[in-house]
Amino acid sequence: MNRFFSFLLLSIFSITCFSQDYWGIVSDAGTTKDHAGANYVTIFDSTSVFMEETGLSYYDNHYLTKVLTFKGARDFSVIKVDYDPLSAYVEINEVKIYRKNGDVETVTNPVLDYVAPARMIYWGASQKMIEVGYLEPGDAVEVKTFKKGYTYALLQGDDDDKYIPPMRGHYYDIVPFWSSQPILTKVYSLNILKEKFLQYKVYNGTLAMVDNDDPNNSLRKIYTFTMNNIKPMKLPAATVAHSDIEAKLLLSTSPDWEAKSRWFYGVNEDYGSFNPTPELQAYVNELLIPAKDETDSISILTHWVADNMRYSGISMGPGEGYTLHNAEMNFTDRCGVCKDKASLLIAMLRAAGFESYAAMTMAGERIDRIPADQFNHSVTVVKRRNGEFELLDPTWVPNVRELWSSAEQQQNYLIGLPEGADLMETPISAPENHYVYMTAKSEIQNDGTLVCEFHITAEGQSDASVRGVFGARYSEWKNNLESEILNIDPRAKIISVTHTDSEKYLEQPVEITYKFTIPNYAIVTANEIIFVPFLAKPVFRRAMAHLNYDTSIEKREHAFRDRCSRLVVIKEEITVPEYSKIGFLPLAKKVDSKYIKYDGKYLLNGRTLNFTQTASLGKRIYEADEWIPYKNLVNAQNAYSKESVILIK
């Protein structure tokens, strides 16, 4: 590969290179034998950025990719570049095909501009695309593109103003140096004024970095970052995000998170995002008539926005991106994305006399200390009478009894405050806040029939999981409720099902009670009875996400995630016929670590067999070395569902 890297040192930034020079590196790039499982290999990917004093930036991207399989050929049959016309201008300047037979073709098809496919968020994103046509393994595609502007839609201005980032005069970027397909060399270069205070840091890896004065302008500096031999990393299910594990480069000219916080506060206050209208004020006053205290008031307003504002993002003109739409628009249209729901709740809380602000967070990924814009979600913060801030999320709590979704615990966030705020992390929510209690009184009759009354109740995120059985149309509730039992044993004959009113979810935690029988449930002979207690099986698995984990993974190299902390308590009392001696009882099982605890056991007293198990999972994100106790808990709980009890006379 020395020939390849020597060539790149001379030509990686060149916009015009002689095509014949590429044949050596295309040949040296290898085949599927060299890149097992890959559909294509990117030979080089070079991005060169020039930032003006205002923050307006120009991006030249140049890459060469060799197709390895027919799937890879299909992937590159059309070149697409996504952008938002409100904040970016894009060109596809050149596309060439290097055929494996030695021919070189310049693609002359027209560049088309279409609205990008969308679902739930319709902000006018577009795609520039050009048809490359038929490719075969061994062919290579060279692409040169140009972009002016920024990624997110912002307040529109005149001419190039709309392409300037939201923090005027600043630059920030998040550059992943990882990929789902191999990259032989990736280069990122930034040309920036020396007076700009550029912070940068590489996370989860090492990059070669060179900073030199711009030979054409003594006031500017060029920072260049390079990484070779980027190989795809295959991560097991439930591992934390790739960006938390694989190499990435963060750059920002913002001095700290406090500056970002002050800017975020100011841009929305200046826009008037949270000013309640007279109509909104009157509506809030009416909503809060039954409120008994500040907690009641906050709950009423949070759940009203959660349940009455549809999640649907449409282009509403000025105010996309980091500027939250105003109260009049949100209250009238009753639809929007997370920032719109957060904005309406802030306006309603202010109308109720509370101090309330917007916050930004990153759902599903870590936010690192370099103050680049690592955000994908907006939430609300309210200041309590005691001076403490409380997080509220009207986007994630429709039909959830929480005000803040604990599925977002251990997640970084930044509040927009006039005095500024540092980056913070959402706290761990105790497992008992998300309990699942299952109890059953069962009887096994002489012919092996099981007669059972089963009760389940849950709270917090577990309440939402159990309550999901009511998520479909009312006409389907009966089938959904019965399926939870029939999935365990299709022979079950359900006598009755009673439950709390699903629409009045704020009044009390969900409760469901079943009465049913299962013929031939136990094997009964003259001398023994053999069965597995009903609640030893994964009843209402929907509330026990941990049971779905693949525990064949011996060891994890990286942190992993659950949906939420939870406490599962299961108790079943089983009356049996005259079989009061132990033939075989599965052994008691126990796991005891800081955040992961499990205790399961049997106790026989005369004709009554008691089965109990308690599983406590104390957080959402776990370190790699916590995998062993976690998998031991899952294995212990699953084992009971397969181990039969044998009682003898």
C-alpha positions as CSV (number, residue, x, y, z in Angstrom):
1,M,0.0,0.0,0.0
2,N,3.0,2.4,0.0
3,R,2.3,3.4,-3.5
4,F,-1.2,4.4,-2.6
5,F,-0.2,6.5,0.4
6,S,2.7,8.2,-1.5
7,F,0.3,9.2,-4.2
8,L,-2.2,10.6,-1.7
9,L,0.4,12.9,-0.1
10,L,0.8,14.6,-3.5
11,S,-2.8,14.6,-4.8
12,I,-5.4,14.2,-2.1
13,F,-6.4,17.9,-2.1
14,S,-6.1,18.4,-5.8
15,I,-9.3,19.3,-7.6
16,T,-7.9,18.3,-11.0
17,C,-5.9,15.1,-11.2
18,F,-5.0,13.2,-14.3
19,S,-7.2,10.1,-14.5
20,Q,-4.4,7.8,-15.5
21,D,-2.8,8.5,-12.1
22,Y,-5.8,6.8,-10.3
23,W,-5.4,3.4,-11.9
24,G,-2.6,2.4,-9.6
25,I,-4.5,3.2,-6.4
26,V,-7.7,1.7,-7.8
27,S,-5.9,-1.5,-8.5
28,D,-4.1,-1.5,-5.1
29,A,-7.4,-0.9,-3.3
30,G,-8.0,-4.6,-3.3
31,T,-11.1,-6.9,-3.8
32,T,-13.6,-8.7,-1.6
33,K,-10.7,-10.9,-0.5
34,D,-9.0,-7.9,1.1
35,H,-12.3,-6.4,2.5
36,A,-14.4,-9.3,3.7
37,G,-18.1,-8.5,3.9
38,A,-17.7,-5.0,2.2
39,N,-19.7,-3.9,-0.8
40,Y,-17.3,-1.2,-1.7
41,V,-14.1,0.5,-0.5
42,T,-13.6,4.2,-0.4
43,I,-10.1,4.8,-1.6
44,F,-10.0,8.4,-0.4
45,D,-12.5,10.8,1.0
46,S,-11.2,14.4,1.2
47,T,-13.2,17.4,2.6
48,S,-11.7,20.9,2.4
49,V,-13.5,23.7,4.3
50,F,-13.0,27.4,3.9
51,M,-14.6,29.5,6.6
52,E,-15.3,33.2,6.2
53,E,-15.3,35.7,9.1
54,T,-19.1,35.6,9.3
55,G,-19.1,31.8,9.7
56,L,-20.2,31.2,6.1
57,S,-18.3,28.1,5.0
58,Y,-17.6,26.5,1.7
59,Y,-17.1,22.7,1.5
60,D,-15.3,20.9,-1.3
61,N,-15.6,17.1,-1.1
62,H,-13.7,14.7,-3.4
63,Y,-13.9,11.0,-3.1
64,L,-13.0,7.9,-5.0
65,T,-14.8,4.6,-4.3
66,K,-14.2,1.2,-5.8
67,V,-17.2,-1.1,-6.2
68,L,-16.6,-4.7,-4.8
69,T,-20.0,-6.4,-5.2
70,F,-23.1,-6.0,-7.3
71,K,-24.9,-4.5,-4.2
72,G,-22.2,-1.9,-4.1
73,A,-22.7,-1.3,-7.8
74,R,-26.4,-0.6,-7.1
75,D,-25.5,1.7,-4.2
76,F,-23.5,3.9,-6.5
77,S,-25.7,3.7,-9.6
78,V,-27.1,7.1,-8.5
79,I,-25.1,9.7,-6.6
80,K,-27.2,11.6,-4.1
81,V,-26.3,14.6,-1.9
82,D,-28.8,15.7,0.8
83,Y,-29.2,19.3,1.7
84,D,-31.7,21.9,3.0
85,P,-32.3,24.8,0.6
86,L,-33.0,27.1,3.5
87,S,-29.5,26.8,4.8
88,A,-27.3,25.3,2.1
89,Y,-26.4,25.4,-1.6
90,V,-25.1,22.2,-3.2
91,E,-23.5,21.3,-6.5
92,I,-22.4,18.0,-8.0
93,N,-19.5,19.2,-10.1
94,E,-18.0,16.1,-11.6
95,V,-18.6,12.3,-11.7
96,K,-16.2,9.9,-13.5
97,I,-16.3,6.1,-13.9
98,Y,-13.1,4.1,-14.0
99,R,-14.0,0.9,-15.7
100,K,-12.2,-2.2,-14.7
101,N,-11.2,-2.7,-18.4
102,G,-9.3,0.6,-18.3
103,D,-11.9,2.9,-19.9
104,V,-12.6,6.3,-18.2
105,E,-16.0,7.9,-18.6
106,T,-17.2,11.3,-17.6
107,V,-20.9,11.1,-16.5
108,T,-22.8,13.8,-18.5
109,N,-26.3,13.0,-17.3
110,P,-28.2,16.1,-15.9
111,V,-28.0,16.8,-12.2
112,L,-31.6,16.6,-10.8
113,D,-33.0,18.3,-7.7
114,Y,-35.9,16.6,-5.9
115,V,-37.6,16.9,-2.6
116,A,-36.1,14.3,-0.3
117,P,-38.2,11.4,0.9
118,A,-39.7,12.3,4.3
119,R,-41.7,10.8,7.2
120,M,-43.2,12.8,10.0
121,I,-40.8,15.8,9.4
122,Y,-41.5,17.7,6.2
123,W,-39.1,20.7,6.3
124,G,-38.3,20.9,2.6
125,A,-35.1,18.9,2.6
126,S,-33.9,18.2,-0.9
127,Q,-31.5,15.9,-2.8
128,K,-29.2,16.7,-5.7
129,M,-28.7,13.5,-7.7
130,I,-27.1,12.3,-10.9
131,E,-27.5,8.9,-12.5
132,V,-24.3,7.0,-12.9
133,G,-25.8,3.9,-14.5
134,Y,-24.6,0.4,-14.7
135,L,-21.5,-0.6,-12.7
136,E,-19.7,-3.8,-12.1
137,P,-17.5,-5.0,-9.3
138,G,-14.0,-3.6,-10.0
139,D,-15.3,-0.3,-11.4
140,A,-14.5,2.9,-9.4
141,V,-16.5,6.1,-9.2
142,E,-14.9,9.5,-8.6
143,V,-17.2,12.3,-7.3
144,K,-16.5,16.0,-6.6
145,T,-19.2,18.1,-4.9
146,F,-19.4,21.6,-3.5
147,K,-21.6,22.9,-0.6
148,K,-22.1,26.4,0.7
149,G,-23.9,26.8,4.0
150,Y,-24.9,24.9,7.0
151,T,-26.7,21.7,7.8
152,Y,-29.8,23.0,9.7
153,A,-32.6,25.2,8.6
154,L,-32.5,28.7,10.2
155,L,-34.2,32.0,10.1
156,Q,-34.1,33.1,6.5
157,G,-32.2,36.3,5.5
158,D,-31.1,37.9,2.3
159,D,-28.6,36.5,-0.2
160,D,-25.9,34.5,1.7
161,D,-27.3,35.4,5.2
162,K,-29.3,32.2,5.2
163,Y,-26.1,30.1,4.8
164,I,-24.4,31.6,7.9
165,P,-24.6,29.3,10.9
166,P,-26.9,30.3,13.8
167,M,-24.1,31.5,15.9
168,R,-22.8,34.2,13.5
169,G,-19.1,34.3,13.2
170,H,-18.6,30.8,14.7
171,Y,-17.8,27.5,13.2
172,Y,-18.5,24.0,14.5
173,D,-18.5,20.5,13.0
174,I,-18.7,16.9,14.0
175,V,-16.7,14.7,11.7
176,P,-17.1,10.9,12.0
177,F,-13.9,9.0,11.1
178,W,-15.9,5.8,11.0
179,S,-17.9,4.1,8.4
180,S,-20.1,1.0,7.6
181,Q,-17.7,0.3,4.7
182,P,-13.9,0.5,4.6
183,I,-12.1,3.8,3.9
184,L,-8.4,3.7,3.0
185,T,-7.8,7.3,3.8
186,K,-10.0,10.1,5.0
187,V,-8.9,13.7,5.2
188,Y,-10.6,16.7,6.7
189,S,-9.1,20.2,6.3
190,L,-10.3,23.5,7.7
191,N,-9.0,26.9,6.6
192,I,-9.9,29.5,9.3
193,L,-8.9,32.9,10.4
194,K,-6.2,32.8,13.1
195,E,-8.2,35.2,15.3
196,K,-10.9,32.6,15.7
197,F,-10.5,30.6,18.8
198,L,-10.7,27.1,17.4
199,Q,-11.0,24.2,19.8
200,Y,-10.8,20.6,18.6
201,K,-10.5,17.2,20.0
202,V,-10.4,13.6,18.7
203,Y,-12.5,11.1,20.6
204,N,-12.2,7.3,20.5
205,G,-9.2,7.2,18.3
206,T,-6.1,8.9,16.9
207,L,-5.8,11.2,13.9
208,A,-2.7,12.6,12.3
209,M,-2.9,16.4,12.6
210,V,-1.0,19.2,10.8
211,D,-1.6,22.9,11.3
212,N,0.1,25.3,8.9
213,D,-0.2,29.0,8.0
214,D,-2.1,29.5,4.8
215,P,0.6,30.3,2.2
216,N,-1.8,32.7,0.4
217,N,-3.0,34.6,3.5
218,S,-0.9,35.2,6.6
219,L,-4.0,35.9,8.6
220,R,-5.3,32.4,8.1
221,K,-4.4,28.9,9.3
222,I,-5.1,25.5,7.8
223,Y,-5.8,22.5,10.1
224,T,-5.6,19.1,8.4
225,F,-6.7,15.8,10.0
226,T,-6.1,12.4,8.5
227,M,-6.9,8.8,9.3
228,N,-5.9,5.7,7.3
229,N,-7.3,2.2,7.1
230,I,-10.8,2.9,8.6
231,K,-12.4,-0.5,9.0
232,P,-16.1,-1.1,9.8
233,M,-16.8,-2.0,13.4
234,K,-19.5,-4.6,13.9
235,L,-21.2,-4.0,17.2
236,P,-23.6,-6.4,19.0
237,A,-27.2,-5.3,19.5
238,A,-27.9,-2.7,22.2
239,T,-24.3,-1.3,22.2
240,V,-24.2,2.4,22.7
241,A,-24.0,4.6,19.5
242,H,-21.2,4.3,17.1
243,S,-20.3,8.0,17.8
244,D,-19.7,7.0,21.4
245,I,-17.2,4.3,20.5
246,E,-15.6,5.1,17.1
247,A,-13.2,7.9,16.1
248,K,-14.7,11.3,15.6
249,L,-13.4,14.9,15.4
250,L,-15.2,17.8,17.1
251,L,-14.4,21.4,16.2
252,S,-15.8,24.6,17.6
253,T,-15.0,28.3,17.9
254,S,-17.5,28.7,20.6
255,P,-15.5,29.3,23.8
256,D,-17.6,27.0,26.1
257,W,-21.1,25.6,26.7
258,E,-22.0,28.7,28.7
259,A,-21.7,30.8,25.6
260,K,-23.8,28.4,23.7
261,S,-26.4,28.4,26.4
262,R,-26.6,32.2,26.4
263,W,-26.9,32.3,22.6
264,F,-29.7,29.7,22.6
265,Y,-31.5,31.7,25.2
266,G,-31.1,35.0,23.3
267,V,-32.0,33.8,19.8
268,N,-35.4,32.5,21.1
269,E,-36.2,35.4,23.3
270,D,-35.4,37.8,20.5
271,Y,-37.7,35.9,18.2
272,G,-40.5,36.0,20.8
273,S,-40.9,32.2,20.8
274,F,-42.5,32.0,24.2
275,N,-44.7,35.0,24.4
276,P,-48.2,33.8,25.3
277,T,-51.1,35.3,23.4
278,P,-54.3,36.4,25.1
279,E,-56.1,33.3,23.8
280,L,-53.3,31.1,25.2
281,Q,-53.4,32.9,28.5
282,A,-57.2,32.4,28.8
283,Y,-56.9,28.7,27.9
284,V,-54.1,28.1,30.5
285,N,-56.2,29.8,33.1
286,E,-59.1,27.4,32.3
287,L,-56.9,24.3,32.3
288,L,-55.5,25.1,35.7
289,I,-58.8,25.6,37.5
290,P,-58.6,22.1,39.1
291,A,-54.9,22.3,39.9
292,K,-54.2,21.9,43.6
293,D,-50.5,22.8,43.7
294,E,-47.5,23.6,41.5
295,T,-46.9,19.9,40.8
296,D,-50.4,19.5,39.6
297,S,-50.2,22.6,37.4
298,I,-46.9,21.5,35.8
299,S,-48.4,18.0,35.2
300,I,-51.6,19.4,33.7
301,L,-49.8,21.6,31.2
302,T,-47.1,19.1,30.3
303,H,-49.6,16.3,29.5
304,W,-52.0,18.6,27.7
305,V,-49.2,19.5,25.3
306,A,-48.0,15.9,25.1
307,D,-51.5,14.6,24.3
308,N,-52.9,17.4,22.2
309,M,-50.1,18.5,20.0
310,R,-49.5,16.1,17.1
311,Y,-45.9,15.2,16.2
312,S,-45.7,16.3,12.6
313,G,-43.0,18.7,11.4
314,I,-44.0,20.8,8.4
315,S,-42.2,23.8,7.0
316,M,-43.6,26.8,8.7
317,G,-41.4,29.5,7.2
318,P,-39.1,31.5,9.5
319,G,-38.2,29.7,12.7
320,E,-36.8,26.3,11.8
321,G,-33.7,24.8,13.3
322,Y,-32.6,26.3,16.5
323,T,-35.3,29.0,16.6
324,L,-38.4,27.6,18.2
325,H,-41.8,28.5,16.6
326,N,-43.8,31.0,18.6
327,A,-46.8,30.3,20.9
328,E,-49.4,31.7,18.5
329,M,-48.3,29.4,15.7
330,N,-48.0,26.3,17.9
331,F,-51.3,26.8,19.8
332,T,-53.2,27.4,16.5
333,D,-51.7,24.6,14.4
334,R,-51.4,22.0,17.3
335,C,-48.6,20.2,15.4
336,G,-44.8,20.3,15.2
337,V,-41.6,18.5,16.2
338,C,-39.9,18.3,19.6
339,K,-38.9,22.0,19.6
340,D,-42.4,23.1,18.9
341,K,-43.9,21.0,21.6
342,A,-41.2,22.2,24.0
343,S,-41.9,25.8,22.9
344,L,-45.6,25.7,23.5
345,L,-45.1,24.1,26.9
346,I,-42.7,26.9,27.9
347,A,-45.2,29.5,26.8
348,M,-48.0,27.8,28.8
349,L,-45.8,27.5,31.9
350,R,-44.9,31.2,31.6
351,A,-48.6,32.1,31.3
352,A,-49.1,30.1,34.5
353,G,-46.5,32.2,36.3
354,F,-43.6,29.8,36.1
355,E,-40.0,30.5,35.0
356,S,-39.4,28.2,32.1
357,Y,-36.7,27.8,29.4
358,A,-35.8,25.6,26.4
359,A,-33.1,23.0,26.6
360,M,-31.3,21.0,23.9
361,T,-30.3,17.3,24.3
362,M,-29.0,14.4,22.3
363,A,-31.2,11.4,22.4
364,G,-29.3,8.1,22.0
365,E,-25.7,9.5,22.0
366,R,-23.2,11.1,24.3
367,I,-22.4,14.9,24.1
368,D,-18.7,15.6,24.5
369,R,-17.1,18.6,26.1
370,I,-16.1,20.4,22.8
371,P,-19.1,22.8,22.3
372,A,-20.0,21.6,18.8
373,D,-23.7,21.2,18.1
374,Q,-24.3,17.7,19.3
375,F,-28.1,18.0,19.6
376,N,-31.1,16.2,18.0
377,H,-33.9,16.9,20.5
378,S,-35.4,19.8,22.4
379,V,-37.1,19.7,25.8
380,T,-38.5,22.1,28.4
381,V,-37.1,23.1,31.8
382,V,-39.3,24.6,34.6
383,K,-38.0,26.3,37.7
384,R,-39.7,25.1,40.8
385,R,-40.7,27.4,43.7
386,N,-37.8,26.0,45.6
387,G,-35.4,27.2,42.9
388,E,-34.6,23.8,41.5
389,F,-34.9,23.1,37.8
390,E,-37.1,20.2,36.5
391,L,-36.9,18.6,33.1
392,L,-40.1,18.1,31.1
393,D,-40.5,16.4,27.8
394,P,-43.9,16.7,26.1
395,T,-42.6,14.8,23.1
396,W,-41.8,11.6,24.9
397,V,-44.6,11.4,27.4
398,P,-47.9,11.1,25.6
399,N,-49.8,8.4,27.6
400,V,-46.8,8.2,30.0
401,R,-47.3,9.0,33.6
402,E,-43.9,10.6,33.9
403,L,-43.3,14.3,33.1
404,W,-39.8,13.5,31.9
405,S,-39.2,10.2,30.1
406,S,-36.7,8.1,32.1
407,A,-35.9,6.5,28.8
408,E,-33.7,9.6,28.5
409,Q,-31.8,9.1,31.8
410,Q,-28.0,9.4,31.6
411,Q,-28.4,11.8,28.7
412,N,-26.6,15.2,28.4
413,Y,-28.5,18.4,28.0
414,L,-27.9,22.2,27.8
415,I,-30.4,24.8,29.1
416,G,-30.7,28.1,27.4
417,L,-30.3,30.6,30.3
418,P,-29.7,34.3,30.3
419,E,-26.7,33.8,32.6
420,G,-25.5,30.7,30.7
421,A,-25.3,27.1,31.8
422,D,-22.8,24.3,31.6
423,L,-23.5,20.9,30.0
424,M,-25.5,18.7,32.4
425,E,-26.6,15.0,32.6
426,T,-30.1,13.7,33.3
427,P,-30.1,11.7,36.6
428,I,-30.6,8.0,37.0
429,S,-34.1,7.1,37.8
430,A,-34.5,4.5,40.6
431,P,-35.8,1.1,39.4
432,E,-38.8,1.3,41.8
433,N,-40.0,4.3,39.8
434,H,-40.6,1.8,37.0
435,Y,-41.9,-1.2,38.8
436,V,-43.8,-4.2,37.3
437,Y,-45.7,-6.2,39.9
438,M,-47.2,-9.5,38.8
439,T,-49.0,-11.8,41.2
440,A,-51.0,-14.9,40.7
441,K,-53.1,-17.4,42.7
442,S,-53.1,-20.7,40.9
443,E,-54.5,-24.1,41.4
444,I,-53.6,-27.3,39.6
445,Q,-56.4,-29.8,39.6
446,N,-56.2,-33.5,39.6
447,D,-56.5,-33.7,35.8
448,G,-53.7,-31.2,35.3
449,T,-55.9,-28.2,34.6
450,L,-54.5,-24.9,35.7
451,V,-57.0,-22.4,37.2
452,C,-55.4,-19.0,37.5
453,E,-56.1,-15.5,38.6
454,F,-53.3,-13.2,37.4
455,H,-52.9,-9.5,38.3
456,I,-50.4,-7.0,36.9
457,T,-49.7,-3.4,37.7
458,A,-46.9,-1.1,36.7
459,E,-45.6,2.4,37.0
460,G,-43.4,4.9,35.0
461,Q,-41.9,3.6,31.8
462,S,-43.1,0.1,32.7
463,D,-46.6,1.4,33.0
464,A,-46.2,2.7,29.4
465,S,-44.9,-0.6,28.2
466,V,-47.9,-2.5,29.8
467,R,-50.3,0.1,28.7
468,G,-49.1,-0.3,25.1
469,V,-51.6,-3.2,24.9
470,F,-54.2,-0.5,24.6
471,G,-52.3,1.3,21.9
472,A,-54.5,0.0,19.0
473,R,-58.1,0.8,18.3
474,Y,-60.6,0.0,21.0
475,S,-62.0,-2.9,18.9
476,E,-58.6,-4.6,19.1
477,W,-58.1,-4.3,22.8
478,K,-59.8,-7.6,23.6
479,N,-57.5,-9.5,21.2
480,N,-54.4,-7.7,22.4
481,L,-55.2,-8.4,26.1
482,E,-55.9,-12.1,25.4
483,S,-52.8,-12.5,23.3
484,E,-50.6,-11.7,26.3
485,I,-51.8,-14.9,27.8
486,L,-52.3,-17.0,24.6
487,N,-48.7,-16.2,23.6
488,I,-47.6,-18.1,26.7
489,D,-50.0,-21.0,26.2
490,P,-52.4,-21.1,23.2
491,R,-54.6,-23.6,25.1
492,A,-55.7,-21.0,27.6
493,K,-59.4,-20.4,28.0
494,I,-59.9,-16.8,29.2
495,I,-62.8,-16.4,31.6
496,S,-62.6,-12.6,32.2
497,V,-60.3,-9.6,31.8
498,T,-60.7,-6.4,33.8
499,H,-58.5,-3.3,33.7
500,T,-58.2,0.3,34.6
501,D,-59.5,3.0,32.1
502,S,-56.7,3.4,29.6
503,E,-57.7,7.0,28.8
504,K,-57.4,8.1,32.4
505,Y,-53.8,7.1,32.7
506,L,-52.9,10.0,35.0
507,E,-55.4,9.0,37.7
508,Q,-53.7,5.7,38.6
509,P,-51.1,3.2,37.4
510,V,-52.3,0.5,34.9
511,E,-53.9,-2.6,36.4
512,I,-55.1,-5.7,34.6
513,T,-56.6,-8.8,36.1
514,Y,-57.1,-12.1,34.2
515,K,-59.0,-15.2,35.1
516,F,-58.4,-18.2,32.9
517,T,-57.9,-21.9,32.8
518,I,-55.4,-24.1,30.8
519,P,-56.4,-27.7,30.4
520,N,-53.6,-30.4,30.6
521,Y,-51.2,-27.7,31.9
522,A,-49.4,-30.1,34.2
523,I,-48.4,-33.7,33.7
524,V,-50.1,-35.8,36.4
525,T,-49.3,-39.4,37.2
526,A,-50.1,-41.7,40.1
527,N,-46.9,-40.7,41.8
528,E,-45.9,-37.3,40.6
529,I,-46.9,-34.0,39.1
530,I,-44.7,-32.0,36.7
531,F,-45.2,-28.4,35.6
532,V,-43.7,-24.9,35.2
533,P,-45.4,-22.2,37.2
534,F,-47.3,-19.8,34.9
535,L,-45.4,-16.7,36.1
536,A,-42.1,-18.4,35.7
537,K,-42.7,-17.9,32.0
538,P,-42.1,-14.5,30.3
539,V,-45.7,-13.2,30.8
540,F,-46.0,-9.6,29.6
541,R,-42.6,-9.7,28.1
542,R,-43.3,-6.2,26.7
543,A,-42.5,-4.8,30.2
544,M,-39.3,-6.7,30.5
545,A,-37.1,-5.6,27.7
546,H,-34.0,-7.2,29.2
547,L,-35.4,-10.7,28.4
548,N,-34.8,-10.0,24.7
549,Y,-31.1,-9.6,25.0
550,D,-28.8,-12.0,23.3
551,T,-26.8,-13.5,26.2
552,S,-24.7,-15.8,24.0
553,I,-22.3,-12.8,23.8
554,E,-19.6,-13.9,26.2
555,K,-18.0,-10.5,26.7
556,R,-18.7,-6.9,25.6
557,E,-16.0,-4.5,24.6
558,H,-18.1,-1.4,24.9
559,A,-20.9,0.0,27.0
560,F,-24.4,-1.1,26.3
561,R,-27.9,0.2,26.9
562,D,-31.3,-0.9,28.2
563,R,-34.5,0.9,27.5
564,C,-34.9,2.2,31.1
565,S,-34.2,1.2,34.7
566,R,-36.9,-1.2,36.1
567,L,-38.0,-3.3,39.0
568,V,-39.8,-6.6,38.3
569,V,-41.4,-8.4,41.2
570,I,-43.2,-11.7,40.5
571,K,-45.1,-13.8,43.0
572,E,-47.2,-16.9,42.4
573,E,-48.9,-19.1,44.9
574,I,-49.8,-22.5,43.5
575,T,-52.1,-25.0,45.2
576,V,-51.4,-28.6,44.1
577,P,-53.1,-32.0,44.7
578,E,-51.7,-34.4,47.2
579,Y,-48.1,-34.1,46.0
580,S,-46.4,-32.5,49.0
581,K,-42.9,-33.8,48.7
582,I,-40.1,-32.4,46.5
583,G,-39.0,-34.5,43.6
584,F,-37.1,-31.6,42.0
585,L,-37.2,-27.9,42.5
586,P,-35.0,-25.6,40.4
587,L,-32.2,-24.1,42.4
588,A,-32.4,-20.6,43.9
589,K,-30.7,-18.0,41.7
590,K,-29.1,-14.8,42.8
591,V,-27.2,-11.9,41.2
592,D,-25.9,-9.1,43.3
593,S,-24.0,-6.2,41.9
594,K,-24.3,-2.4,42.4
595,Y,-26.9,-1.8,39.7
596,I,-28.0,-5.3,38.8
597,K,-29.7,-7.6,41.4
598,Y,-31.8,-10.7,41.1
599,D,-33.3,-13.2,43.5
600,G,-35.4,-16.1,42.5
601,K,-36.6,-19.1,44.6
602,Y,-39.2,-21.8,45.3
603,L,-40.7,-22.7,48.7
604,L,-43.0,-25.7,49.2
605,N,-45.2,-25.7,52.3
606,G,-47.6,-28.7,52.3
607,R,-49.7,-28.4,49.2
608,T,-48.8,-24.8,48.5
609,L,-45.8,-23.9,46.3
610,N,-44.6,-20.3,46.3
611,F,-42.5,-19.1,43.4
612,T,-40.9,-15.6,43.7
613,Q,-38.4,-13.6,41.7
614,T,-37.2,-10.0,41.9
615,A,-35.2,-8.4,39.2
616,S,-33.8,-4.9,39.7
617,L,-32.0,-3.1,36.8
618,G,-30.7,0.2,38.2
619,K,-30.0,2.4,35.1
620,R,-30.2,2.7,31.3
621,I,-26.5,2.8,30.3
622,Y,-24.1,0.1,31.5
623,E,-20.4,-0.2,31.3
624,A,-18.9,-3.2,29.4
625,D,-17.8,-4.9,32.7
626,E,-21.4,-4.9,33.9
627,W,-22.4,-7.3,31.1
628,I,-21.7,-10.4,33.1
629,P,-24.1,-9.7,36.0
630,Y,-26.6,-8.3,33.5
631,K,-26.5,-11.5,31.3
632,N,-26.6,-13.6,34.5
633,L,-29.8,-11.9,35.5
634,V,-31.4,-12.5,32.1
635,N,-30.2,-16.1,32.0
636,A,-31.5,-16.8,35.5
637,Q,-35.0,-15.4,34.8
638,N,-35.2,-17.2,31.4
639,A,-34.0,-20.5,33.0
640,Y,-36.9,-20.6,35.3
641,S,-39.3,-20.6,32.3
642,K,-37.7,-23.9,31.1
643,E,-37.1,-25.7,34.4
644,S,-40.0,-27.9,35.5
645,V,-41.1,-28.5,39.1
646,I,-41.5,-32.2,40.1
647,L,-43.6,-33.0,43.2
648,I,-44.2,-36.5,44.5
649,K,-46.6,-38.1,46.9
